[in-house]
Amino acid sequence: MFTTRPRSRTHPFQFPAFWGLIAFGVAAWGAWKFELVPLSLFVSHEQLHVPEEDLPPPPEGVEPSNRHLIHSQTVDAPAVVQQVIPPPSSSSISVAQAEPSPAEVQLASASNQIPARNQLDETTEAARQLAERGDEIGALRLLSELYWQHPELRDSISGDMNLLANRIYFETTKHYLPPHRIDFGDRLETIARKYDVTWEYLARLNGLDPHRIKSGETIKVLPGPFEAVIDLSRQTLTVHSHGYFVREYRVQLGIDQPAPRGQFHVVDKVTNPTYYGLTETISEANPANPLGEYWIALNDEAGTLSGFGIHGLNPAAPQDNRGFIRLSNDDVNEL
């Protein structure tokens, strides 16, 4: 018989490989935390597959009848804002002076208003029935079609349409796509890219602190991007997603330069901007600055524009008409 000496068991702390693994983990966490390495090390850049049947079908006739004036490119509303991967979030914006043609004037005559009024009654009733059955997407689709096809009826449907749009795009009580589950290492920016929206929108929609999202939580998501159309004759800016109405704002036109017509992209967003006028420059701290607190810079595809954008109002002088495309400060902040 041979007696064997019991083999001493080595604690894991005594293995160099153990400490190497710990060191690597700490280094990797620090690199992610302080953005020292590409995010792709931790988060897949694979596009999220959303089944086509889960996406709301775009309404028919989402563009005004003057197609040569307003063009829509959707995937973050007809022609004013198209989302581009941030930073900053870029959007396409169409600006048009929707002057009616002789044919349109004829269509708007008294003899042709009765069919439109009948369509209004039928559409609003059908939309209300869909909403009562819980199909808010279908209801908004009907009203959005009417919104783009008959601008003269917009005031009549604004109440129902805003109620539906708020429920779909700004409330968390009901999900229209499966909730997105936050995984370890996710960031709100990368989640937003998967859905073609901005991280600011997801944060506001879900009431999140973008720096304190938690693994395992679920959040409401919607397919983007959002776009917008500025109608100079009606002085409105309409935000939409795939043709679905989201929000309408009133705008005013400044005197610094005529607003060009066409399709534009958001190229920058600035808080407390400096005003560069035709004859003067006014710093952001100067009470005489006419731009308000926010500036959304726009440019065309060729990058030929300079100093053109959307901005707020000077709270000390709200009637100051310097500037370009002006919204109230609350509206431009939300936009």
C-alpha positions in Angstrom: 0.0 0.0 0.0 1.2 3.4 -0.8 0.2 6.4 1.2 -0.5 9.5 -0.8 -0.1 12.9 0.5 -3.4 14.9 0.1 -3.0 17.4 -2.8 -3.3 20.9 -1.6 -6.1 22.8 -3.4 -5.0 26.1 -4.9 -7.4 29.0 -4.3 -8.5 30.8 -7.5 -6.9 34.0 -6.2 -3.5 32.3 -6.6 -3.8 31.8 -10.3 -2.3 34.6 -12.5 -4.9 33.9 -15.1 -7.7 34.8 -12.6 -6.2 38.2 -11.9 -5.6 38.7 -15.6 -9.3 38.1 -16.2 -10.3 40.5 -13.5 -7.9 43.2 -14.9 -9.3 42.7 -18.4 -12.9 43.1 -17.1 -12.1 46.2 -15.2 -10.3 47.7 -18.1 -13.1 46.8 -20.5 -15.7 48.4 -18.2 -13.7 51.5 -17.9 -13.3 51.8 -21.6 -17.0 51.4 -22.2 -17.9 53.9 -19.4 -15.6 56.6 -20.7 -16.1 55.8 -24.4 -12.5 54.9 -25.0 -13.3 52.1 -27.4 -16.0 51.8 -30.1 -19.4 50.9 -28.9 -19.5 48.0 -31.3 -17.5 45.9 -28.9 -20.5 45.7 -26.6 -23.5 46.5 -28.7 -24.4 44.8 -32.0 -24.9 47.2 -35.0 -27.2 44.7 -36.6 -30.4 46.5 -37.7 -33.4 45.5 -35.6 -35.8 43.4 -37.7 -39.3 44.7 -37.3 -41.9 42.6 -39.1 -43.6 44.6 -41.8 -47.0 43.7 -40.6 -46.2 45.4 -37.2 -45.5 48.7 -38.9 -48.4 51.0 -39.5 -49.0 51.2 -43.3 -48.3 54.7 -44.7 -51.5 56.6 -45.5 -52.2 57.1 -49.2 -51.9 60.6 -50.6 -49.6 61.9 -47.8 -48.3 64.7 -50.0 -50.2 67.9 -50.9 -51.5 68.0 -54.5 -48.6 70.3 -55.6 -46.0 67.5 -55.7 -43.5 69.8 -57.4 -43.5 72.1 -54.4 -43.3 69.7 -51.5 -41.4 66.4 -51.6 -41.4 63.7 -48.9 -38.6 61.3 -48.1 -39.5 59.3 -45.1 -38.3 56.6 -43.3 -37.4 61.1 -38.0 -42.9 64.1 -42.0 -43.8 65.1 -45.6 -40.8 67.2 -46.5 -39.3 69.0 -43.5 -37.3 66.6 -41.4 -35.5 63.3 -42.2 -33.6 61.6 -39.5 -29.9 60.9 -40.1 -27.8 58.9 -37.5 -26.6 61.4 -34.9 -24.7 63.3 -33.7 -26.4 65.6 -34.4 -29.7 64.1 -35.5 -30.3 65.2 -39.0 -33.7 65.6 -40.6 -35.0 66.5 -44.0 -37.3 69.5 -44.2 -39.4 70.6 -47.1 -40.4 74.2 -47.5 -43.1 75.3 -50.0 -45.2 78.2 -50.8 -48.4 76.3 -51.6 -50.0 78.8 -54.0 -53.2 77.3 -55.4 -53.4 76.7 -59.1 -56.5 77.8 -61.1 -57.7 74.2 -61.0 -57.3 74.1 -57.2 -59.2 77.3 -56.9 -62.0 75.8 -58.9 -62.0 72.7 -56.7 -62.3 74.9 -53.7 -65.4 76.6 -55.0 -68.7 76.2 -53.3 -70.0 73.6 -55.7 -67.1 71.3 -54.8 -67.1 71.7 -51.0 -70.1 69.4 -50.4 -68.2 66.2 -51.4 -65.3 67.2 -49.1 -67.7 67.9 -46.3 -69.3 64.5 -46.8 -65.8 62.9 -46.8 -65.0 64.7 -43.6 -68.1 63.3 -41.8 -67.6 59.8 -43.1 -63.9 59.7 -42.3 -64.2 61.2 -38.8 -67.0 58.8 -37.9 -65.0 55.8 -39.2 -61.9 57.0 -37.3 -63.9 57.3 -34.1 -65.2 53.8 -34.5 -61.7 52.4 -35.0 -60.4 54.3 -31.9 -63.3 53.0 -29.8 -62.2 49.4 -30.8 -58.7 50.2 -29.8 -57.2 50.6 -33.3 -55.6 54.1 -32.8 -53.2 53.4 -35.6 -56.0 52.8 -38.1 -57.9 55.9 -36.9 -54.9 58.1 -37.2 -54.2 56.7 -40.7 -57.7 57.8 -41.9 -57.3 61.3 -40.4 -53.8 61.7 -41.7 -55.0 60.9 -45.3 -57.7 63.5 -44.9 -55.1 66.0 -43.5 -52.9 65.8 -46.5 -55.6 65.5 -49.2 -57.8 68.3 -47.9 -55.9 71.1 -46.2 -59.0 73.1 -45.9 -60.5 70.5 -43.5 -57.6 70.5 -41.1 -59.1 72.7 -38.5 -62.1 70.4 -38.4 -60.1 67.3 -37.5 -57.3 68.8 -35.4 -58.9 67.8 -32.1 -59.3 64.1 -32.8 -56.0 63.9 -34.7 -54.0 65.6 -31.9 -55.7 63.3 -29.3 -54.7 60.2 -31.3 -51.2 61.4 -32.1 -50.5 62.2 -28.4 -51.6 58.8 -27.4 -49.5 57.0 -30.0 -46.3 59.2 -30.0 -46.1 60.8 -26.6 -47.8 58.5 -24.0 -46.3 55.3 -22.6 -49.6 53.7 -21.6 -50.0 51.6 -24.8 -47.4 49.9 -27.0 -47.8 49.6 -30.8 -44.6 47.6 -31.2 -43.2 45.0 -28.8 -41.5 46.8 -25.9 -37.7 47.0 -26.3 -35.8 45.2 -23.5 -32.6 47.0 -22.5 -29.6 44.7 -22.4 -26.4 45.1 -20.5 -24.1 47.6 -22.2 -27.0 49.2 -24.2 -27.1 53.0 -24.5 -30.1 55.0 -25.5 -28.3 56.4 -28.6 -27.8 52.9 -30.0 -31.3 51.8 -29.2 -32.6 55.0 -31.0 -30.6 54.2 -34.1 -32.3 50.8 -34.4 -35.6 52.5 -34.7 -34.5 55.6 -36.7 -35.4 58.1 -34.0 -33.4 60.3 -31.7 -32.3 59.4 -28.2 -33.9 62.6 -27.0 -37.3 61.4 -28.3 -36.9 58.0 -26.5 -35.9 59.7 -23.3 -38.9 62.0 -23.4 -41.3 59.3 -24.5 -40.3 57.0 -21.6 -39.5 59.6 -19.0 -35.9 58.4 -18.8 -32.6 59.9 -17.7 -30.5 58.9 -20.7 -27.4 58.4 -18.5 -29.2 56.0 -16.1 -31.0 53.4 -18.1 -31.2 49.9 -16.4 -30.6 46.5 -17.9 -33.7 44.4 -18.0 -36.1 47.3 -18.2 -38.5 47.6 -21.2 -39.3 50.9 -23.0 -41.8 52.0 -25.6 -40.5 52.3 -29.1 -41.9 53.4 -32.4 -40.5 53.2 -36.0 -39.0 56.5 -37.3 -37.7 58.7 -38.6 -39.7 61.9 -38.2 -40.0 64.4 -41.0 -41.7 67.7 -41.3 -43.3 70.0 -43.9 -43.3 73.8 -43.7 -46.2 75.4 -45.6 -45.3 79.0 -46.0 -48.8 80.1 -47.2 -50.5 78.5 -44.2 -47.6 79.3 -41.8 -47.5 75.8 -40.4 -44.8 73.2 -39.7 -46.2 69.7 -39.6 -44.2 66.8 -38.2 -45.1 63.3 -39.4 -43.8 59.8 -39.4 -44.3 57.8 -42.6 -47.1 60.2 -43.4 -48.8 59.8 -40.1 -49.6 63.1 -38.4 -47.6 63.7 -35.3 -47.7 67.4 -34.5 -48.5 70.8 -36.1 -46.8 74.1 -35.1 -47.5 77.7 -36.1 -44.5 79.5 -37.6 -43.7 83.0 -38.5 -41.3 84.2 -41.2 -38.4 86.5 -40.3 -37.2 89.3 -42.5 -33.5 88.4 -42.8 -33.8 86.5 -46.0 -36.6 84.8 -48.1 -37.1 81.2 -47.1 -35.9 79.0 -50.0 -38.2 76.3 -51.4 -37.2 72.7 -51.5 -36.0 69.9 -49.3 -33.5 70.4 -46.5 -31.8 68.5 -43.7 -31.1 69.4 -40.1 -27.3 69.8 -39.8 -27.0 71.2 -36.3 -28.9 72.0 -33.1 -27.6 74.8 -30.9 -28.7 76.0 -27.5 -28.4 79.8 -26.8 -27.2 80.6 -30.4 -25.4 83.7 -31.6 -27.3 85.8 -34.1 -25.5 86.6 -37.4 -27.7 89.1 -39.1 -27.2 91.0 -42.4 -25.7 94.0 -40.7 -24.9 92.9 -37.1 -23.8 90.0 -34.9 -25.5 89.6 -31.5 -24.1 87.2 -28.8 -26.2 84.7 -27.1 -26.0 86.6 -23.8 -27.3 89.9 -25.3 -31.0 90.5 -24.4 -31.4 91.9 -28.0 -30.7 88.5 -29.6 -33.8 87.7 -31.7 -33.2 83.9 -31.9 -34.4 82.8 -28.5 -32.9 79.8 -26.8 -32.7 77.3 -29.7 -31.4 77.2 -33.3 -32.0 74.3 -35.7 -29.7 74.8 -38.7 -30.9 73.7 -42.1 -29.0 73.1 -45.3 -29.8 71.5 -48.7 -28.2 68.4 -50.2 -25.4 70.4 -51.9 -24.6 72.4 -48.7 -25.1 75.8 -50.4 -27.0 77.5 -47.7 -25.6 79.5 -44.8 -27.4 80.9 -41.8 -30.8 79.4 -42.6 -32.8 77.7 -39.9 -35.6 77.4 -37.4 -35.4 79.2 -34.1 -37.3 80.6 -31.1 -38.3 84.1 -30.1 -36.7 86.8 -28.0 -38.8 86.6 -24.8 -38.0 90.3 -24.1 -39.2 91.3 -27.6 -41.5 88.6 -29.1 -42.6 90.9 -31.9 -39.0 91.3 -33.2 -39.2 90.0 -36.8 -35.5 89.5 -37.4 -34.5 85.9 -38.1 -35.8 83.2 -40.4 -38.4 80.5 -39.6 -39.7 81.3 -36.1 -41.6 79.2 -33.5 -42.5 79.9 -30.0 -39.7 78.9 -27.6 -41.7 76.0 -26.1 -42.5 74.7 -29.6 -38.9 74.9 -30.9 -37.7 73.2 -27.7 -40.1 70.3 -28.3 -39.2 70.1 -32.0 
